[in-house]
Amino acid sequence: TGGYIIGYILGAGAVGLVIKKAGRSYKAIALALICGWFAVYIPGLLWITRVLEMGFAQALPAFVLPYLPGDIGKMLLSAWLIKRLYPIVK
């Protein structure tokens, strides 16, 4: 869990930075969310491999791949919501 907590902080920063630099098109938002996803999962996965003393190849299918379909769905929904709601809350 420690790696994911660190990753959430990094992910928020990554998403904000990419959106600030790339704009708010669907493509830029999607890129930002993908960068954020990697920023969360890489430290989380590295933490798990150290704590559980398992290899990356063992940890990836156990701790990342099961969540990938749901994460993709959430990223698509988030991109749509960001694009639609930003003008309202701006």
PDB file of N, CA, C and O in Angstrom:
ATOM      1  N   THR A   1       0.818  -1.199   0.000  1.00  0.00           N
ATOM      2  CA  THR A   1       0.000   0.000   0.000  1.00  0.00           C
ATOM      3  C   THR A   1       0.858   1.257   0.000  1.00  0.00           C
ATOM      4  O   THR A   1       0.463   2.278  -0.563  1.00  0.00           O
ATOM      5  N   GLY A   2       2.023   1.192   0.624  1.00  0.00           N
ATOM      6  CA  GLY A   2       2.858   2.383   0.707  1.00  0.00           C
ATOM      7  C   GLY A   2       3.233   2.946  -0.644  1.00  0.00           C
ATOM      8  O   GLY A   2       3.243   4.162  -0.834  1.00  0.00           O
ATOM      9  N   GLY A   3       3.539   2.077  -1.574  1.00  0.00           N
ATOM     10  CA  GLY A   3       3.892   2.532  -2.919  1.00  0.00           C
ATOM     11  C   GLY A   3       2.736   3.206  -3.628  1.00  0.00           C
ATOM     12  O   GLY A   3       2.930   4.172  -4.367  1.00  0.00           O
ATOM     13  N   TYR A   4       1.535   2.699  -3.403  1.00  0.00           N
ATOM     14  CA  TYR A   4       0.368   3.312  -4.033  1.00  0.00           C
ATOM     15  C   TYR A   4       0.067   4.675  -3.416  1.00  0.00           C
ATOM     16  O   TYR A   4      -0.359   5.589  -4.122  1.00  0.00           O
ATOM     17  N   ILE A   5       0.279   4.822  -2.123  1.00  0.00           N
ATOM     18  CA  ILE A   5       0.070   6.129  -1.486  1.00  0.00           C
ATOM     19  C   ILE A   5       1.025   7.156  -2.089  1.00  0.00           C
ATOM     20  O   ILE A   5       0.622   8.274  -2.410  1.00  0.00           O
ATOM     21  N   ILE A   6       2.260   6.779  -2.238  1.00  0.00           N
ATOM     22  CA  ILE A   6       3.231   7.662  -2.901  1.00  0.00           C
ATOM     23  C   ILE A   6       2.798   7.912  -4.343  1.00  0.00           C
ATOM     24  O   ILE A   6       2.873   9.036  -4.840  1.00  0.00           O
ATOM     25  N   GLY A   7       2.348   6.855  -5.001  1.00  0.00           N
ATOM     26  CA  GLY A   7       1.920   6.966  -6.393  1.00  0.00           C
ATOM     27  C   GLY A   7       0.737   7.896  -6.582  1.00  0.00           C
ATOM     28  O   GLY A   7       0.665   8.597  -7.591  1.00  0.00           O
ATOM     29  N   TYR A   8      -0.196   7.921  -5.635  1.00  0.00           N
ATOM     30  CA  TYR A   8      -1.354   8.821  -5.754  1.00  0.00           C
ATOM     31  C   TYR A   8      -0.896  10.277  -5.781  1.00  0.00           C
ATOM     32  O   TYR A   8      -1.433  11.091  -6.533  1.00  0.00           O
ATOM     33  N   ILE A   9       0.081  10.594  -4.972  1.00  0.00           N
ATOM     34  CA  ILE A   9       0.614  11.955  -4.952  1.00  0.00           C
ATOM     35  C   ILE A   9       1.295  12.261  -6.278  1.00  0.00           C
ATOM     36  O   ILE A   9       1.069  13.313  -6.876  1.00  0.00           O
ATOM     37  N   LEU A  10       2.135  11.329  -6.733  1.00  0.00           N
ATOM     38  CA  LEU A  10       2.813  11.513  -8.020  1.00  0.00           C
ATOM     39  C   LEU A  10       1.812  11.574  -9.170  1.00  0.00           C
ATOM     40  O   LEU A  10       1.967  12.372 -10.095  1.00  0.00           O
ATOM     41  N   GLY A  11       0.779  10.724  -9.108  1.00  0.00           N
ATOM     42  CA  GLY A  11      -0.231  10.686 -10.164  1.00  0.00           C
ATOM     43  C   GLY A  11      -0.999  11.990 -10.275  1.00  0.00           C
ATOM     44  O   GLY A  11      -1.258  12.471 -11.379  1.00  0.00           O
ATOM     45  N   ALA A  12      -1.364  12.562  -9.142  1.00  0.00           N
ATOM     46  CA  ALA A  12      -2.079  13.845  -9.166  1.00  0.00           C
ATOM     47  C   ALA A  12      -1.210  14.931  -9.795  1.00  0.00           C
ATOM     48  O   ALA A  12      -1.685  15.740 -10.592  1.00  0.00           O
ATOM     49  N   GLY A  13       0.051  14.935  -9.431  1.00  0.00           N
ATOM     50  CA  GLY A  13       0.971  15.909 -10.014  1.00  0.00           C
ATOM     51  C   GLY A  13       1.166  15.692 -11.504  1.00  0.00           C
ATOM     52  O   GLY A  13       1.206  16.648 -12.278  1.00  0.00           O
ATOM     53  N   ALA A  14       1.286  14.434 -11.903  1.00  0.00           N
ATOM     54  CA  ALA A  14       1.490  14.121 -13.318  1.00  0.00           C
ATOM     55  C   ALA A  14       0.290  14.551 -14.152  1.00  0.00           C
ATOM     56  O   ALA A  14       0.451  15.153 -15.214  1.00  0.00           O
ATOM     57  N   VAL A  15      -0.913  14.242 -13.675  1.00  0.00           N
ATOM     58  CA  VAL A  15      -2.123  14.615 -14.417  1.00  0.00           C
ATOM     59  C   VAL A  15      -2.218  16.134 -14.540  1.00  0.00           C
ATOM     60  O   VAL A  15      -2.471  16.659 -15.625  1.00  0.00           O
ATOM     61  N   GLY A  16      -2.017  16.831 -13.437  1.00  0.00           N
ATOM     62  CA  GLY A  16      -2.086  18.287 -13.471  1.00  0.00           C
ATOM     63  C   GLY A  16      -1.053  18.900 -14.396  1.00  0.00           C
ATOM     64  O   GLY A  16      -1.363  19.827 -15.145  1.00  0.00           O
ATOM     65  N   LEU A  17       0.173  18.394 -14.350  1.00  0.00           N
ATOM     66  CA  LEU A  17       1.243  18.916 -15.188  1.00  0.00           C
ATOM     67  C   LEU A  17       0.959  18.696 -16.669  1.00  0.00           C
ATOM     68  O   LEU A  17       1.119  19.611 -17.478  1.00  0.00           O
ATOM     69  N   VAL A  18       0.538  17.484 -17.023  1.00  0.00           N
ATOM     70  CA  VAL A  18       0.280  17.191 -18.436  1.00  0.00           C
ATOM     71  C   VAL A  18      -0.889  18.021 -18.950  1.00  0.00           C
ATOM     72  O   VAL A  18      -0.816  18.552 -20.058  1.00  0.00           O
ATOM     73  N   ILE A  19      -1.952  18.147 -18.186  1.00  0.00           N
ATOM     74  CA  ILE A  19      -3.092  18.948 -18.634  1.00  0.00           C
ATOM     75  C   ILE A  19      -2.690  20.421 -18.761  1.00  0.00           C
ATOM     76  O   ILE A  19      -3.110  21.108 -19.693  1.00  0.00           O
ATOM     77  N   LYS A  20      -1.878  20.896 -17.822  1.00  0.00           N
ATOM     78  CA  LYS A  20      -1.434  22.292 -17.887  1.00  0.00           C
ATOM     79  C   LYS A  20      -0.595  22.543 -19.140  1.00  0.00           C
ATOM     80  O   LYS A  20      -0.724  23.585 -19.783  1.00  0.00           O
ATOM     81  N   LYS A  21       0.263  21.582 -19.482  1.00  0.00           N
ATOM     82  CA  LYS A  21       1.153  21.747 -20.638  1.00  0.00           C
ATOM     83  C   LYS A  21       0.461  21.435 -21.971  1.00  0.00           C
ATOM     84  O   LYS A  21       0.696  22.113 -22.970  1.00  0.00           O
ATOM     85  N   ALA A  22      -0.395  20.403 -21.979  1.00  0.00           N
ATOM     86  CA  ALA A  22      -0.945  19.906 -23.248  1.00  0.00           C
ATOM     87  C   ALA A  22      -2.333  20.454 -23.562  1.00  0.00           C
ATOM     88  O   ALA A  22      -2.788  20.340 -24.700  1.00  0.00           O
ATOM     89  N   GLY A  23      -3.007  21.036 -22.598  1.00  0.00           N
ATOM     90  CA  GLY A  23      -4.340  21.573 -22.863  1.00  0.00           C
ATOM     91  C   GLY A  23      -5.433  20.635 -22.399  1.00  0.00           C
ATOM     92  O   GLY A  23      -5.193  19.682 -21.658  1.00  0.00           O
ATOM     93  N   ARG A  24      -6.646  20.931 -22.855  1.00  0.00           N
ATOM     94  CA  ARG A  24      -7.804  20.172 -22.390  1.00  0.00           C
ATOM     95  C   ARG A  24      -8.559  19.481 -23.515  1.00  0.00           C
ATOM     96  O   ARG A  24      -9.767  19.270 -23.413  1.00  0.00           O
ATOM     97  N   SER A  25      -7.863  19.130 -24.579  1.00  0.00           N
ATOM     98  CA  SER A  25      -8.497  18.329 -25.624  1.00  0.00           C
ATOM     99  C   SER A  25      -8.656  16.905 -25.088  1.00  0.00           C
ATOM    100  O   SER A  25      -8.015  16.525 -24.108  1.00  0.00           O
ATOM    101  N   TYR A  26      -9.512  16.128 -25.740  1.00  0.00           N
ATOM    102  CA  TYR A  26      -9.673  14.731 -25.303  1.00  0.00           C
ATOM    103  C   TYR A  26      -8.339  13.994 -25.341  1.00  0.00           C
ATOM    104  O   TYR A  26      -8.033  13.204 -24.448  1.00  0.00           O
ATOM    105  N   LYS A  27      -7.558  14.253 -26.366  1.00  0.00           N
ATOM    106  CA  LYS A  27      -6.262  13.583 -26.509  1.00  0.00           C
ATOM    107  C   LYS A  27      -5.324  13.964 -25.352  1.00  0.00           C
ATOM    108  O   LYS A  27      -4.647  13.101 -24.793  1.00  0.00           O
ATOM    109  N   ALA A  28      -5.287  15.230 -25.002  1.00  0.00           N
ATOM    110  CA  ALA A  28      -4.426  15.690 -23.909  1.00  0.00           C
ATOM    111  C   ALA A  28      -4.898  15.135 -22.569  1.00  0.00           C
ATOM    112  O   ALA A  28      -4.087  14.729 -21.736  1.00  0.00           O
ATOM    113  N   ILE A  29      -6.214  15.121 -22.367  1.00  0.00           N
ATOM    114  CA  ILE A  29      -6.757  14.582 -21.121  1.00  0.00           C
ATOM    115  C   ILE A  29      -6.458  13.091 -21.017  1.00  0.00           C
ATOM    116  O   ILE A  29      -6.070  12.603 -19.955  1.00  0.00           O
ATOM    117  N   ALA A  30      -6.639  12.369 -22.124  1.00  0.00           N
ATOM    118  CA  ALA A  30      -6.338  10.931 -22.123  1.00  0.00           C
ATOM    119  C   ALA A  30      -4.861  10.693 -21.822  1.00  0.00           C
ATOM    120  O   ALA A  30      -4.526   9.803 -21.040  1.00  0.00           O
ATOM    121  N   LEU A  31      -3.987  11.469 -22.426  1.00  0.00           N
ATOM    122  CA  LEU A  31      -2.548  11.346 -22.165  1.00  0.00           C
ATOM    123  C   LEU A  31      -2.247  11.622 -20.699  1.00  0.00           C
ATOM    124  O   LEU A  31      -1.456  10.909 -20.081  1.00  0.00           O
ATOM    125  N   ALA A  32      -2.869  12.647 -20.144  1.00  0.00           N
ATOM    126  CA  ALA A  32      -2.663  12.984 -18.729  1.00  0.00           C
ATOM    127  C   ALA A  32      -3.112  11.845 -17.824  1.00  0.00           C
ATOM    128  O   ALA A  32      -2.414  11.499 -16.870  1.00  0.00           O
ATOM    129  N   LEU A  33      -4.260  11.268 -18.112  1.00  0.00           N
ATOM    130  CA  LEU A  33      -4.767  10.179 -17.274  1.00  0.00           C
ATOM    131  C   LEU A  33      -3.898   8.929 -17.382  1.00  0.00           C
ATOM    132  O   LEU A  33      -3.697   8.227 -16.391  1.00  0.00           O
ATOM    133  N   ILE A  34      -3.393   8.652 -18.557  1.00  0.00           N
ATOM    134  CA  ILE A  34      -2.491   7.504 -18.727  1.00  0.00           C
ATOM    135  C   ILE A  34      -1.193   7.738 -17.956  1.00  0.00           C
ATOM    136  O   ILE A  34      -0.686   6.828 -17.299  1.00  0.00           O
ATOM    137  N   CYS A  35      -0.658   8.950 -18.035  1.00  0.00           N
ATOM    138  CA  CYS A  35       0.554   9.276 -17.261  1.00  0.00           C
ATOM    139  C   CYS A  35       0.290   9.134 -15.766  1.00  0.00           C
ATOM    140  O   CYS A  35       1.126   8.617 -15.025  1.00  0.00           O
ATOM    141  N   GLY A  36      -0.867   9.591 -15.338  1.00  0.00           N
ATOM    142  CA  GLY A  36      -1.232   9.459 -13.932  1.00  0.00           C
ATOM    143  C   GLY A  36      -1.354   8.009 -13.514  1.00  0.00           C
ATOM    144  O   GLY A  36      -0.944   7.633 -12.416  1.00  0.00           O
ATOM    145  N   TRP A  37      -1.924   7.187 -14.399  1.00  0.00           N
ATOM    146  CA  TRP A  37      -2.068   5.760 -14.111  1.00  0.00           C
ATOM    147  C   TRP A  37      -0.695   5.123 -13.889  1.00  0.00           C
ATOM    148  O   TRP A  37      -0.493   4.382 -12.927  1.00  0.00           O
ATOM    149  N   PHE A  38       0.246   5.420 -14.790  1.00  0.00           N
ATOM    150  CA  PHE A  38       1.601   4.883 -14.634  1.00  0.00           C
ATOM    151  C   PHE A  38       2.261   5.411 -13.360  1.00  0.00           C
ATOM    152  O   PHE A  38       2.957   4.672 -12.664  1.00  0.00           O
ATOM    153  N   ALA A  39       2.039   6.691 -13.057  1.00  0.00           N
ATOM    154  CA  ALA A  39       2.646   7.284 -11.864  1.00  0.00           C
ATOM    155  C   ALA A  39       2.125   6.643 -10.582  1.00  0.00           C
ATOM    156  O   ALA A  39       2.830   6.616  -9.573  1.00  0.00           O
ATOM    157  N   VAL A  40       0.903   6.128 -10.611  1.00  0.00           N
ATOM    158  CA  VAL A  40       0.349   5.439  -9.439  1.00  0.00           C
ATOM    159  C   VAL A  40       0.838   3.995  -9.386  1.00  0.00           C
ATOM    160  O   VAL A  40       1.277   3.524  -8.337  1.00  0.00           O
ATOM    161  N   TYR A  41       0.763   3.304 -10.496  1.00  0.00           N
ATOM    162  CA  TYR A  41       1.032   1.871 -10.493  1.00  0.00           C
ATOM    163  C   TYR A  41       2.514   1.509 -10.404  1.00  0.00           C
ATOM    164  O   TYR A  41       2.848   0.479  -9.821  1.00  0.00           O
ATOM    165  N   ILE A  42       3.391   2.305 -10.952  1.00  0.00           N
ATOM    166  CA  ILE A  42       4.822   1.946 -10.904  1.00  0.00           C
ATOM    167  C   ILE A  42       5.341   1.928  -9.467  1.00  0.00           C
ATOM    168  O   ILE A  42       5.932   0.926  -9.067  1.00  0.00           O
ATOM    169  N   PRO A  43       5.150   2.994  -8.660  1.00  0.00           N
ATOM    170  CA  PRO A  43       5.620   2.897  -7.272  1.00  0.00           C
ATOM    171  C   PRO A  43       4.892   1.807  -6.481  1.00  0.00           C
ATOM    172  O   PRO A  43       5.492   1.136  -5.641  1.00  0.00           O
ATOM    173  N   GLY A  44       3.598   1.637  -6.753  1.00  0.00           N
ATOM    174  CA  GLY A  44       2.843   0.591  -6.060  1.00  0.00           C
ATOM    175  C   GLY A  44       3.383  -0.788  -6.360  1.00  0.00           C
ATOM    176  O   GLY A  44       3.554  -1.613  -5.464  1.00  0.00           O
ATOM    177  N   LEU A  45       3.650  -1.029  -7.634  1.00  0.00           N
ATOM    178  CA  LEU A  45       4.168  -2.332  -8.039  1.00  0.00           C
ATOM    179  C   LEU A  45       5.583  -2.564  -7.512  1.00  0.00           C
ATOM    180  O   LEU A  45       5.922  -3.668  -7.086  1.00  0.00           O
ATOM    181  N   LEU A  46       6.404  -1.517  -7.545  1.00  0.00           N
ATOM    182  CA  LEU A  46       7.759  -1.652  -7.007  1.00  0.00           C
ATOM    183  C   LEU A  46       7.726  -1.953  -5.509  1.00  0.00           C
ATOM    184  O   LEU A  46       8.507  -2.768  -5.019  1.00  0.00           O
ATOM    185  N   TRP A  47       6.834  -1.303  -4.794  1.00  0.00           N
ATOM    186  CA  TRP A  47       6.691  -1.536  -3.349  1.00  0.00           C
ATOM    187  C   TRP A  47       6.287  -2.992  -3.096  1.00  0.00           C
ATOM    188  O   TRP A  47       6.870  -3.669  -2.249  1.00  0.00           O
ATOM    189  N   ILE A  48       5.297  -3.457  -3.832  1.00  0.00           N
ATOM    190  CA  ILE A  48       4.817  -4.835  -3.660  1.00  0.00           C
ATOM    191  C   ILE A  48       5.921  -5.853  -3.938  1.00  0.00           C
ATOM    192  O   ILE A  48       6.057  -6.839  -3.213  1.00  0.00           O
ATOM    193  N   THR A  49       6.703  -5.615  -4.982  1.00  0.00           N
ATOM    194  CA  THR A  49       7.761  -6.578  -5.307  1.00  0.00           C
ATOM    195  C   THR A  49       8.804  -6.649  -4.189  1.00  0.00           C
ATOM    196  O   THR A  49       9.363  -7.712  -3.918  1.00  0.00           O
ATOM    197  N   ARG A  50       9.058  -5.507  -3.542  1.00  0.00           N
ATOM    198  CA  ARG A  50      10.033  -5.504  -2.443  1.00  0.00           C
ATOM    199  C   ARG A  50       9.457  -6.144  -1.185  1.00  0.00           C
ATOM    200  O   ARG A  50      10.113  -6.971  -0.551  1.00  0.00           O
ATOM    201  N   VAL A  51       8.235  -5.766  -0.823  1.00  0.00           N
ATOM    202  CA  VAL A  51       7.636  -6.262   0.417  1.00  0.00           C
ATOM    203  C   VAL A  51       7.351  -7.757   0.337  1.00  0.00           C
ATOM    204  O   VAL A  51       7.624  -8.496   1.284  1.00  0.00           O
ATOM    205  N   LEU A  52       6.809  -8.199  -0.780  1.00  0.00           N
ATOM    206  CA  LEU A  52       6.450  -9.612  -0.931  1.00  0.00           C
ATOM    207  C   LEU A  52       7.574 -10.460  -1.517  1.00  0.00           C
ATOM    208  O   LEU A  52       7.421 -11.667  -1.706  1.00  0.00           O
ATOM    209  N   GLU A  53       8.703  -9.818  -1.801  1.00  0.00           N
ATOM    210  CA  GLU A  53       9.873 -10.506  -2.364  1.00  0.00           C
ATOM    211  C   GLU A  53       9.488 -11.352  -3.569  1.00  0.00           C
ATOM    212  O   GLU A  53       9.788 -12.544  -3.641  1.00  0.00           O
ATOM    213  N   MET A  54       8.821 -10.707  -4.502  1.00  0.00           N
ATOM    214  CA  MET A  54       8.453 -11.398  -5.739  1.00  0.00           C
ATOM    215  C   MET A  54       8.952 -10.581  -6.922  1.00  0.00           C
ATOM    216  O   MET A  54       9.205  -9.382  -6.807  1.00  0.00           O
ATOM    217  N   GLY A  55       9.086 -11.241  -8.036  1.00  0.00           N
ATOM    218  CA  GLY A  55       9.557 -10.576  -9.232  1.00  0.00           C
ATOM    219  C   GLY A  55       8.461  -9.739  -9.888  1.00  0.00           C
ATOM    220  O   GLY A  55       7.271  -9.904  -9.620  1.00  0.00           O
ATOM    221  N   PHE A  56       8.905  -8.845 -10.746  1.00  0.00           N
ATOM    222  CA  PHE A  56       7.991  -7.989 -11.492  1.00  0.00           C
ATOM    223  C   PHE A  56       7.022  -8.825 -12.317  1.00  0.00           C
ATOM    224  O   PHE A  56       5.832  -8.517 -12.392  1.00  0.00           O
ATOM    225  N   ALA A  57       7.540  -9.886 -12.937  1.00  0.00           N
ATOM    226  CA  ALA A  57       6.706 -10.747 -13.785  1.00  0.00           C
ATOM    227  C   ALA A  57       5.624 -11.470 -12.982  1.00  0.00           C
ATOM    228  O   ALA A  57       4.573 -11.801 -13.530  1.00  0.00           O
ATOM    229  N   GLN A  58       5.859 -11.715 -11.721  1.00  0.00           N
ATOM    230  CA  GLN A  58       4.841 -12.330 -10.864  1.00  0.00           C
ATOM    231  C   GLN A  58       3.848 -11.299 -10.347  1.00  0.00           C
ATOM    232  O   GLN A  58       2.653 -11.578 -10.245  1.00  0.00           O
ATOM    233  N   ALA A  59       4.340 -10.116 -10.023  1.00  0.00           N
ATOM    234  CA  ALA A  59       3.490  -9.088  -9.424  1.00  0.00           C
ATOM    235  C   ALA A  59       2.544  -8.448 -10.438  1.00  0.00           C
ATOM    236  O   ALA A  59       1.403  -8.129 -10.105  1.00  0.00           O
ATOM    237  N   LEU A  60       3.005  -8.261 -11.655  1.00  0.00           N
ATOM    238  CA  LEU A  60       2.182  -7.592 -12.674  1.00  0.00           C
ATOM    239  C   LEU A  60       0.838  -8.274 -12.897  1.00  0.00           C
ATOM    240  O   LEU A  60      -0.191  -7.603 -12.818  1.00  0.00           O
ATOM    241  N   PRO A  61       0.797  -9.578 -13.174  1.00  0.00           N
ATOM    242  CA  PRO A  61      -0.515 -10.202 -13.382  1.00  0.00           C
ATOM    243  C   PRO A  61      -1.355 -10.318 -12.111  1.00  0.00           C
ATOM    244  O   PRO A  61      -2.579 -10.427 -12.192  1.00  0.00           O
ATOM    245  N   ALA A  62      -0.731 -10.295 -10.966  1.00  0.00           N
ATOM    246  CA  ALA A  62      -1.479 -10.440  -9.719  1.00  0.00           C
ATOM    247  C   ALA A  62      -2.021  -9.109  -9.192  1.00  0.00           C
ATOM    248  O   ALA A  62      -3.103  -9.068  -8.607  1.00  0.00           O
ATOM    249  N   PHE A  63      -1.274  -8.024  -9.398  1.00  0.00           N
ATOM    250  CA  PHE A  63      -1.620  -6.764  -8.739  1.00  0.00           C
ATOM    251  C   PHE A  63      -1.928  -5.607  -9.686  1.00  0.00           C
ATOM    252  O   PHE A  63      -2.307  -4.530  -9.225  1.00  0.00           O
ATOM    253  N   VAL A  64      -1.776  -5.800 -10.986  1.00  0.00           N
ATOM    254  CA  VAL A  64      -2.075  -4.715 -11.930  1.00  0.00           C
ATOM    255  C   VAL A  64      -3.107  -5.149 -12.962  1.00  0.00           C
ATOM    256  O   VAL A  64      -4.138  -4.495 -13.120  1.00  0.00           O
ATOM    257  N   LEU A  65      -2.845  -6.229 -13.655  1.00  0.00           N
ATOM    258  CA  LEU A  65      -3.706  -6.633 -14.769  1.00  0.00           C
ATOM    259  C   LEU A  65      -5.168  -6.865 -14.394  1.00  0.00           C
ATOM    260  O   LEU A  65      -6.040  -6.557 -15.207  1.00  0.00           O
ATOM    261  N   PRO A  66      -5.487  -7.391 -13.205  1.00  0.00           N
ATOM    262  CA  PRO A  66      -6.907  -7.556 -12.870  1.00  0.00           C
ATOM    263  C   PRO A  66      -7.662  -6.225 -12.791  1.00  0.00           C
ATOM    264  O   PRO A  66      -8.875  -6.184 -12.995  1.00  0.00           O
ATOM    265  N   TYR A  67      -6.959  -5.165 -12.501  1.00  0.00           N
ATOM    266  CA  TYR A  67      -7.592  -3.853 -12.335  1.00  0.00           C
ATOM    267  C   TYR A  67      -7.581  -3.017 -13.608  1.00  0.00           C
ATOM    268  O   TYR A  67      -8.228  -1.971 -13.663  1.00  0.00           O
ATOM    269  N   LEU A  68      -6.860  -3.460 -14.627  1.00  0.00           N
ATOM    270  CA  LEU A  68      -6.699  -2.684 -15.857  1.00  0.00           C
ATOM    271  C   LEU A  68      -8.016  -2.400 -16.578  1.00  0.00           C
ATOM    272  O   LEU A  68      -8.231  -1.253 -16.968  1.00  0.00           O
ATOM    273  N   PRO A  69      -8.911  -3.369 -16.782  1.00  0.00           N
ATOM    274  CA  PRO A  69     -10.170  -3.047 -17.479  1.00  0.00           C
ATOM    275  C   PRO A  69     -10.990  -1.972 -16.754  1.00  0.00           C
ATOM    276  O   PRO A  69     -11.511  -1.056 -17.391  1.00  0.00           O
ATOM    277  N   GLY A  70     -11.103  -2.081 -15.460  1.00  0.00           N
ATOM    278  CA  GLY A  70     -11.837  -1.071 -14.699  1.00  0.00           C
ATOM    279  C   GLY A  70     -11.161   0.287 -14.750  1.00  0.00           C
ATOM    280  O   GLY A  70     -11.831   1.316 -14.839  1.00  0.00           O
ATOM    281  N   ASP A  71      -9.839   0.294 -14.693  1.00  0.00           N
ATOM    282  CA  ASP A  71      -9.105   1.555 -14.762  1.00  0.00           C
ATOM    283  C   ASP A  71      -9.275   2.223 -16.129  1.00  0.00           C
ATOM    284  O   ASP A  71      -9.394   3.445 -16.211  1.00  0.00           O
ATOM    285  N   ILE A  72      -9.286   1.438 -17.181  1.00  0.00           N
ATOM    286  CA  ILE A  72      -9.511   1.998 -18.518  1.00  0.00           C
ATOM    287  C   ILE A  72     -10.903   2.615 -18.596  1.00  0.00           C
ATOM    288  O   ILE A  72     -11.069   3.710 -19.133  1.00  0.00           O
ATOM    289  N   GLY A  73     -11.892   1.924 -18.068  1.00  0.00           N
ATOM    290  CA  GLY A  73     -13.249   2.463 -18.059  1.00  0.00           C
ATOM    291  C   GLY A  73     -13.336   3.762 -17.270  1.00  0.00           C
ATOM    292  O   GLY A  73     -13.986   4.717 -17.697  1.00  0.00           O
ATOM    293  N   LYS A  74     -12.675   3.791 -16.114  1.00  0.00           N
ATOM    294  CA  LYS A  74     -12.689   5.006 -15.296  1.00  0.00           C
ATOM    295  C   LYS A  74     -11.956   6.150 -15.989  1.00  0.00           C
ATOM    296  O   LYS A  74     -12.360   7.306 -15.865  1.00  0.00           O
ATOM    297  N   MET A  75     -10.875   5.837 -16.723  1.00  0.00           N
ATOM    298  CA  MET A  75     -10.166   6.886 -17.451  1.00  0.00           C
ATOM    299  C   MET A  75     -11.033   7.462 -18.571  1.00  0.00           C
ATOM    300  O   MET A  75     -11.055   8.674 -18.783  1.00  0.00           O
ATOM    301  N   LEU A  76     -11.742   6.594 -19.282  1.00  0.00           N
ATOM    302  CA  LEU A  76     -12.626   7.080 -20.346  1.00  0.00           C
ATOM    303  C   LEU A  76     -13.738   7.961 -19.781  1.00  0.00           C
ATOM    304  O   LEU A  76     -14.024   9.030 -20.320  1.00  0.00           O
ATOM    305  N   LEU A  77     -14.355   7.511 -18.706  1.00  0.00           N
ATOM    306  CA  LEU A  77     -15.403   8.299 -18.070  1.00  0.00           C
ATOM    307  C   LEU A  77     -14.844   9.616 -17.531  1.00  0.00           C
ATOM    308  O   LEU A  77     -15.478  10.662 -17.667  1.00  0.00           O
ATOM    309  N   SER A  78     -13.669   9.566 -16.927  1.00  0.00           N
ATOM    310  CA  SER A  78     -13.051  10.776 -16.388  1.00  0.00           C
ATOM    311  C   SER A  78     -12.732  11.777 -17.491  1.00  0.00           C
ATOM    312  O   SER A  78     -12.966  12.975 -17.326  1.00  0.00           O
ATOM    313  N   ALA A  79     -12.206  11.304 -18.604  1.00  0.00           N
ATOM    314  CA  ALA A  79     -11.888  12.206 -19.719  1.00  0.00           C
ATOM    315  C   ALA A  79     -13.161  12.893 -20.213  1.00  0.00           C
ATOM    316  O   ALA A  79     -13.159  14.096 -20.473  1.00  0.00           O
ATOM    317  N   TRP A  80     -14.219  12.145 -20.338  1.00  0.00           N
ATOM    318  CA  TRP A  80     -15.487  12.714 -20.795  1.00  0.00           C
ATOM    319  C   TRP A  80     -16.013  13.742 -19.790  1.00  0.00           C
ATOM    320  O   TRP A  80     -16.450  14.828 -20.171  1.00  0.00           O
ATOM    321  N   LEU A  81     -15.965  13.382 -18.493  1.00  0.00           N
ATOM    322  CA  LEU A  81     -16.453  14.301 -17.463  1.00  0.00           C
ATOM    323  C   LEU A  81     -15.606  15.573 -17.376  1.00  0.00           C
ATOM    324  O   LEU A  81     -16.145  16.671 -17.234  1.00  0.00           O
ATOM    325  N   ILE A  82     -14.299  15.426 -17.460  1.00  0.00           N
ATOM    326  CA  ILE A  82     -13.419  16.595 -17.407  1.00  0.00           C
ATOM    327  C   ILE A  82     -13.739  17.537 -18.556  1.00  0.00           C
ATOM    328  O   ILE A  82     -13.855  18.748 -18.365  1.00  0.00           O
ATOM    329  N   LYS A  83     -13.880  16.980 -19.738  1.00  0.00           N
ATOM    330  CA  LYS A  83     -14.164  17.801 -20.921  1.00  0.00           C
ATOM    331  C   LYS A  83     -15.512  18.500 -20.787  1.00  0.00           C
ATOM    332  O   LYS A  83     -15.634  19.666 -21.162  1.00  0.00           O
ATOM    333  N   ARG A  84     -16.512  17.824 -20.267  1.00  0.00           N
ATOM    334  CA  ARG A  84     -17.863  18.389 -20.143  1.00  0.00           C
ATOM    335  C   ARG A  84     -18.002  19.354 -18.965  1.00  0.00           C
ATOM    336  O   ARG A  84     -18.676  20.378 -19.080  1.00  0.00           O
ATOM    337  N   LEU A  85     -17.373  19.035 -17.842  1.00  0.00           N
ATOM    338  CA  LEU A  85     -17.605  19.814 -16.627  1.00  0.00           C
ATOM    339  C   LEU A  85     -16.641  20.977 -16.427  1.00  0.00           C
ATOM    340  O   LEU A  85     -16.958  21.913 -15.693  1.00  0.00           O
ATOM    341  N   TYR A  86     -15.484  20.940 -17.057  1.00  0.00           N
ATOM    342  CA  TYR A  86     -14.507  22.006 -16.839  1.00  0.00           C
ATOM    343  C   TYR A  86     -15.073  23.395 -17.153  1.00  0.00           C
ATOM    344  O   TYR A  86     -14.879  24.313 -16.357  1.00  0.00           O
ATOM    345  N   PRO A  87     -15.760  23.581 -18.274  1.00  0.00           N
ATOM    346  CA  PRO A  87     -16.305  24.919 -18.538  1.00  0.00           C
ATOM    347  C   PRO A  87     -17.304  25.384 -17.477  1.00  0.00           C
ATOM    348  O   PRO A  87     -17.440  26.585 -17.242  1.00  0.00           O
ATOM    349  N   ILE A  88     -17.993  24.460 -16.845  1.00  0.00           N
ATOM    350  CA  ILE A  88     -18.990  24.814 -15.837  1.00  0.00           C
ATOM    351  C   ILE A  88     -18.325  25.233 -14.530  1.00  0.00           C
ATOM    352  O   ILE A  88     -18.746  26.209 -13.909  1.00  0.00           O
ATOM    353  N   VAL A  89     -17.297  24.512 -14.108  1.00  0.00           N
ATOM    354  CA  VAL A  89     -16.665  24.776 -12.819  1.00  0.00           C
ATOM    355  C   VAL A  89     -15.498  25.767 -12.907  1.00  0.00           C
ATOM    356  O   VAL A  89     -14.947  26.173 -11.883  1.00  0.00           O
ATOM    357  N   LYS A  90     -15.136  26.141 -14.094  1.00  0.00           N
ATOM    358  CA  LYS A  90     -14.037  27.078 -14.294  1.00  0.00           C
ATOM    359  C   LYS A  90     -14.392  28.377 -13.686  1.00  0.00           C
ATOM    360  O   LYS A  90     -13.603  29.320 -13.738  1.00  0.00           O
TER     361      LYS A  90
END
